């Protein structure tokens, strides 16, 4: 059994390898795709999280097997590596230490507990971890409506600022875009502390998706990113609207 796997579909645009440390995620994001992927309900997935059985032991085996592999391993797609359970379990910290020991490239994608992430900055720098923050809003009231138990906008901006100051490679997942105006404001607010942007649309919520002029957003986002001299990647689901712009 391998806990490091090769993502497929949209996820592969983010990373060639990934590992999910926890089962479940208590952030409760309304747009979360994980329950459907895991064939469970949103209520069950978001009520509690638990460590995957023997995940660190299995990661040790995978890391040893993968020594010399240049691909980057991402924590995590189906859960947040810095959700509240990390306070007691510290699986993410131990997992990064395992990859550091085996000299494997790694990255994190989170909207979790700011204090834990800031506490781990020294390790992230030592392990050459690419720190990714998901952020789609600047208005924290809107953020709370969509991501009720995730970290605040202010906390996420501060994480980026402190990580960037510490010399850690930072990237921002501007996905899902729900409100184009909010997304463009994220770019304006965070660009000084972000080394790379990944931008993608909202999916799996048809009524909400239909309220957005995606072709216009694509033009507006690229225009702003270029104006700011930012490095970025537009995901294929949003790229599909380029011909319509």
The 8 nearest C-alpha neighbors of each residue, nearest first, counted from 0:
[[1, 2, 57, 61, 3, 60, 58, 4],
 [0, 2, 3, 61, 57, 4, 58, 60],
 [3, 1, 18, 4, 58, 57, 0, 54],
 [4, 2, 18, 1, 17, 16, 61, 58],
 [3, 5, 16, 17, 2, 6, 18, 1],
 [4, 6, 16, 15, 17, 7, 3, 11],
 [7, 5, 11, 10, 16, 4, 15, 17],
 [6, 8, 11, 10, 9, 5, 12, 15],
 [7, 9, 10, 11, 6, 12, 13, 235],
 [8, 10, 11, 12, 7, 13, 235, 234],
 [11, 9, 12, 13, 8, 6, 7, 14],
 [10, 12, 6, 14, 7, 13, 9, 15],
 [13, 11, 10, 9, 14, 234, 8, 15],
 [14, 12, 11, 10, 15, 9, 197, 73],
 [13, 15, 11, 16, 12, 73, 71, 17],
 [14, 16, 11, 5, 6, 70, 71, 17],
 [17, 15, 72, 5, 14, 4, 71, 6],
 [18, 16, 73, 72, 3, 4, 74, 5],
 [17, 19, 3, 74, 75, 2, 73, 20],
 [20, 18, 75, 21, 74, 77, 76, 78],
 [19, 21, 51, 50, 18, 54, 90, 80],
 [22, 20, 50, 51, 49, 19, 23, 78],
 [21, 23, 49, 48, 51, 50, 78, 24],
 [22, 24, 48, 44, 45, 47, 78, 21],
 [25, 23, 45, 78, 48, 26, 44, 79],
 [24, 26, 45, 27, 47, 46, 48, 23],
 [25, 27, 148, 149, 28, 24, 146, 147],
 [26, 28, 45, 25, 146, 147, 148, 29],
 [29, 27, 146, 31, 30, 145, 26, 147],
 [28, 30, 145, 31, 27, 146, 144, 147],
 [29, 31, 28, 32, 145, 204, 203, 175],
 [32, 30, 28, 29, 33, 34, 27, 41],
 [31, 33, 35, 34, 30, 36, 203, 77],
 [32, 34, 36, 77, 35, 31, 37, 78],
 [35, 33, 39, 37, 36, 41, 40, 32],
 [34, 36, 38, 37, 33, 32, 39, 40],
 [37, 35, 33, 34, 38, 32, 39, 77],
 [36, 38, 34, 35, 39, 33, 40, 77],
 [39, 37, 35, 36, 34, 40, 33, 41],
 [38, 40, 34, 37, 35, 43, 41, 44],
 [41, 39, 43, 42, 34, 44, 38, 35],
 [40, 42, 44, 34, 43, 45, 39, 27],
 [43, 41, 40, 45, 44, 46, 27, 39],
 [42, 44, 40, 46, 41, 45, 39, 47],
 [45, 43, 23, 41, 42, 46, 34, 40],
 [44, 46, 25, 24, 27, 42, 43, 47],
 [47, 45, 43, 44, 42, 25, 48, 24],
 [48, 46, 45, 25, 23, 24, 44, 49],
 [49, 47, 23, 24, 22, 21, 25, 84],
 [48, 50, 22, 21, 51, 23, 47, 84],
 [51, 49, 21, 22, 52, 20, 48, 54],
 [50, 52, 21, 54, 22, 20, 53, 49],
 [51, 53, 54, 50, 55, 49, 21, 57],
 [54, 52, 56, 55, 57, 51, 50, 58],
 [53, 55, 57, 51, 52, 56, 58, 20],
 [56, 54, 58, 57, 53, 59, 94, 90],
 [57, 55, 59, 53, 58, 54, 60, 61],
 [58, 56, 54, 60, 59, 55, 53, 61],
 [57, 59, 55, 61, 60, 56, 62, 54],
 [60, 58, 62, 56, 57, 61, 55, 63],
 [61, 59, 57, 63, 58, 62, 64, 56],
 [62, 60, 58, 64, 63, 59, 65, 57],
 [63, 61, 65, 59, 64, 60, 58, 66],
 [62, 64, 60, 61, 66, 65, 59, 101],
 [63, 65, 61, 62, 66, 60, 59, 67],
 [66, 64, 62, 68, 63, 61, 67, 103],
 [65, 67, 63, 68, 64, 101, 62, 103],
 [66, 68, 65, 69, 103, 102, 101, 64],
 [67, 69, 65, 66, 70, 103, 71, 104],
 [70, 68, 67, 71, 104, 103, 66, 65],
 [71, 69, 68, 15, 104, 72, 16, 103],
 [70, 72, 104, 105, 16, 73, 15, 14],
 [71, 73, 105, 16, 17, 106, 104, 70],
 [74, 72, 17, 106, 107, 75, 105, 18],
 [75, 73, 107, 18, 17, 19, 80, 108],
 [74, 76, 19, 73, 78, 18, 77, 80],
 [77, 75, 78, 19, 74, 17, 79, 18],
 [78, 76, 33, 75, 19, 79, 23, 22],
 [79, 77, 24, 75, 76, 23, 21, 80],
 [78, 80, 82, 81, 109, 75, 24, 111],
 [81, 79, 91, 82, 75, 74, 78, 109],
 [82, 80, 111, 79, 85, 112, 109, 83],
 [81, 83, 111, 79, 84, 85, 80, 112],
 [84, 82, 85, 86, 81, 112, 111, 25],
 [85, 83, 86, 82, 87, 88, 48, 49],
 [84, 86, 89, 88, 83, 87, 81, 82],
 [87, 85, 84, 83, 88, 89, 115, 82],
 [88, 86, 85, 84, 89, 83, 90, 82],
 [87, 89, 85, 90, 86, 84, 50, 91],
 [90, 88, 85, 92, 91, 87, 86, 93],
 [91, 89, 93, 88, 92, 94, 85, 20],
 [92, 90, 94, 93, 89, 80, 95, 85],
 [91, 93, 95, 94, 89, 90, 96, 119],
 [92, 94, 96, 90, 91, 95, 97, 89],
 [95, 93, 91, 97, 96, 92, 90, 98],
 [94, 96, 98, 92, 97, 93, 99, 91],
 [95, 97, 99, 93, 94, 98, 100, 92],
 [98, 96, 94, 100, 95, 99, 93, 101],
 [99, 97, 101, 103, 95, 100, 96, 102],
 [98, 100, 102, 96, 126, 101, 97, 95],
 [101, 99, 97, 98, 102, 96, 103, 95],
 [100, 102, 98, 99, 103, 66, 62, 97],
 [103, 101, 99, 100, 98, 104, 66, 67],
 [102, 104, 98, 101, 99, 105, 66, 71],
 [105, 103, 71, 72, 70, 102, 69, 128],
 [104, 106, 72, 71, 128, 73, 103, 129],
 [105, 107, 129, 73, 128, 130, 72, 74],
 [106, 108, 74, 130, 131, 73, 129, 109],
 [109, 107, 131, 132, 74, 75, 130, 106],
 [110, 108, 132, 111, 79, 133, 131, 107],
 [109, 111, 133, 132, 150, 149, 155, 79],
 [112, 110, 81, 82, 109, 150, 149, 113],
 [111, 113, 115, 114, 81, 82, 150, 83],
 [112, 114, 116, 115, 154, 117, 111, 158],
 [113, 115, 117, 116, 112, 118, 119, 154],
 [116, 114, 118, 117, 113, 112, 119, 81],
 [115, 117, 119, 113, 118, 114, 120, 112],
 [116, 118, 114, 120, 119, 115, 113, 158],
 [117, 119, 115, 116, 120, 114, 121, 113],
 [118, 120, 116, 122, 117, 121, 123, 115],
 [121, 119, 123, 117, 122, 118, 124, 116],
 [122, 120, 124, 123, 119, 125, 118, 165],
 [121, 123, 125, 119, 124, 120, 126, 96],
 [124, 122, 128, 120, 126, 125, 121, 127],
 [123, 125, 127, 121, 122, 126, 167, 120],
 [124, 126, 122, 123, 127, 121, 128, 99],
 [125, 127, 99, 123, 128, 124, 122, 95],
 [128, 126, 124, 125, 123, 129, 167, 104],
 [127, 129, 123, 106, 105, 126, 130, 124],
 [130, 128, 106, 168, 169, 107, 131, 127],
 [129, 131, 169, 107, 106, 128, 170, 168],
 [132, 130, 108, 170, 171, 107, 169, 109],
 [131, 133, 171, 109, 108, 110, 172, 134],
 [134, 132, 172, 110, 171, 109, 173, 131],
 [133, 135, 173, 136, 132, 172, 171, 174],
 [134, 136, 182, 173, 176, 174, 185, 175],
 [137, 135, 181, 138, 142, 182, 134, 185],
 [136, 138, 185, 181, 139, 152, 184, 135],
 [139, 137, 140, 141, 136, 142, 181, 152],
 [138, 140, 142, 141, 152, 143, 137, 151],
 [139, 141, 143, 142, 138, 144, 137, 145],
 [142, 140, 144, 139, 143, 138, 145, 136],
 [143, 141, 139, 145, 140, 144, 146, 136],
 [144, 142, 147, 146, 140, 141, 145, 139],
 [143, 145, 141, 142, 147, 146, 140, 29],
 [144, 146, 142, 29, 143, 28, 147, 141],
 [145, 147, 28, 143, 142, 149, 148, 144],
 [148, 146, 143, 144, 149, 145, 27, 26],
 [147, 149, 26, 146, 27, 150, 25, 143],
 [150, 148, 26, 146, 111, 147, 110, 151],
 [151, 149, 111, 110, 112, 154, 152, 148],
 [150, 152, 154, 153, 155, 139, 149, 142],
 [151, 153, 155, 154, 139, 137, 156, 150],
 [152, 154, 156, 151, 155, 157, 139, 150],
 [155, 153, 157, 151, 152, 156, 113, 158],
 [156, 154, 158, 152, 157, 153, 159, 151],
 [155, 157, 153, 159, 158, 154, 160, 152],
 [156, 158, 160, 154, 155, 159, 161, 153],
 [159, 157, 155, 161, 160, 156, 162, 154],
 [160, 158, 162, 156, 157, 161, 192, 163],
 [159, 161, 157, 163, 192, 158, 162, 164],
 [162, 160, 164, 158, 163, 159, 157, 165],
 [163, 161, 165, 159, 167, 164, 160, 158],
 [162, 164, 166, 160, 165, 167, 161, 192],
 [163, 165, 161, 162, 166, 160, 167, 192],
 [166, 164, 162, 163, 167, 161, 124, 120],
 [167, 165, 163, 164, 162, 168, 124, 161],
 [166, 168, 162, 163, 124, 165, 169, 129],
 [167, 169, 129, 130, 194, 166, 163, 170],
 [170, 168, 130, 193, 194, 129, 131, 167],
 [171, 169, 195, 131, 193, 194, 196, 130],
 [170, 172, 132, 196, 131, 133, 173, 197],
 [171, 173, 133, 197, 174, 132, 198, 196],
 [174, 172, 198, 135, 134, 197, 171, 133],
 [175, 173, 199, 176, 172, 198, 200, 135],
 [174, 176, 201, 200, 199, 177, 173, 135],
 [175, 177, 200, 174, 201, 178, 135, 182],
 [176, 178, 175, 201, 179, 135, 200, 207],
 [177, 179, 181, 180, 176, 182, 211, 136],
 [180, 178, 182, 181, 183, 216, 177, 176],
 [181, 179, 183, 182, 178, 184, 185, 216],
 [180, 182, 136, 184, 178, 179, 183, 137],
 [183, 181, 179, 185, 135, 184, 180, 136],
 [182, 184, 186, 180, 185, 181, 179, 220],
 [183, 185, 187, 181, 186, 182, 188, 180],
 [186, 184, 188, 182, 183, 187, 137, 189],
 [185, 187, 183, 184, 190, 189, 188, 182],
 [188, 186, 184, 185, 189, 190, 183, 223],
 [189, 187, 185, 186, 184, 190, 191, 137],
 [188, 190, 186, 191, 192, 187, 185, 193],
 [189, 191, 193, 192, 186, 187, 188, 229],
 [192, 190, 189, 193, 188, 194, 160, 187],
 [191, 193, 160, 190, 163, 159, 189, 194],
 [194, 192, 190, 169, 170, 195, 191, 189],
 [195, 193, 169, 170, 168, 192, 230, 196],
 [194, 196, 170, 230, 231, 193, 171, 169],
 [197, 195, 231, 171, 170, 232, 172, 198],
 [198, 196, 232, 172, 231, 173, 233, 171],
 [197, 199, 173, 233, 174, 234, 172, 196],
 [200, 198, 174, 234, 237, 175, 233, 173],
 [201, 199, 176, 175, 237, 174, 202, 236],
 [200, 202, 175, 176, 177, 208, 174, 199],
 [201, 203, 204, 200, 208, 205, 175, 30],
 [202, 204, 205, 201, 30, 32, 208, 207],
 [205, 203, 202, 207, 206, 208, 201, 30],
 [204, 206, 208, 207, 203, 209, 202, 201],
 [207, 205, 209, 208, 204, 210, 203, 211],
 [206, 208, 209, 205, 210, 204, 211, 177],
 [209, 207, 205, 210, 206, 211, 204, 201],
 [208, 210, 206, 207, 211, 205, 212, 204],
 [209, 211, 208, 207, 212, 206, 205, 178],
 [212, 210, 209, 213, 208, 179, 207, 178],
 [211, 213, 215, 214, 216, 210, 209, 179],
 [212, 214, 216, 215, 211, 217, 240, 237],
 [215, 213, 244, 240, 217, 216, 212, 243],
 [216, 214, 218, 217, 213, 212, 219, 244],
 [215, 217, 213, 219, 218, 214, 220, 179],
 [218, 216, 214, 220, 215, 219, 213, 221],
 [217, 219, 215, 221, 216, 220, 222, 214],
 [218, 220, 216, 222, 217, 221, 215, 223],
 [221, 219, 223, 217, 222, 218, 216, 224],
 [222, 220, 224, 218, 223, 219, 225, 217],
 [221, 223, 219, 225, 220, 224, 218, 226],
 [222, 224, 226, 220, 221, 225, 219, 227],
 [225, 223, 221, 229, 227, 226, 222, 220],
 [224, 226, 228, 222, 227, 223, 229, 221],
 [225, 227, 223, 224, 228, 222, 229, 221],
 [226, 228, 224, 225, 229, 223, 190, 187],
 [229, 227, 225, 226, 224, 230, 223, 190],
 [230, 228, 224, 227, 225, 231, 195, 190],
 [229, 231, 195, 196, 228, 194, 232, 224],
 [232, 230, 196, 195, 197, 229, 233, 224],
 [231, 233, 197, 196, 234, 198, 230, 195],
 [234, 232, 198, 197, 238, 199, 235, 237],
 [235, 233, 199, 236, 237, 198, 238, 232],
 [234, 236, 238, 237, 239, 233, 199, 9],
 [235, 237, 239, 238, 234, 200, 199, 240],
 [236, 238, 239, 235, 234, 199, 200, 240],
 [239, 237, 235, 240, 241, 236, 234, 233],
 [238, 240, 237, 236, 241, 235, 242, 243],
 [241, 239, 214, 243, 238, 242, 237, 213],
 [240, 242, 244, 243, 238, 239, 214, 217],
 [243, 241, 244, 240, 239, 214, 238, 217],
 [242, 244, 240, 241, 214, 239, 215, 213],
 [243, 214, 241, 242, 215, 240, 218, 217]]
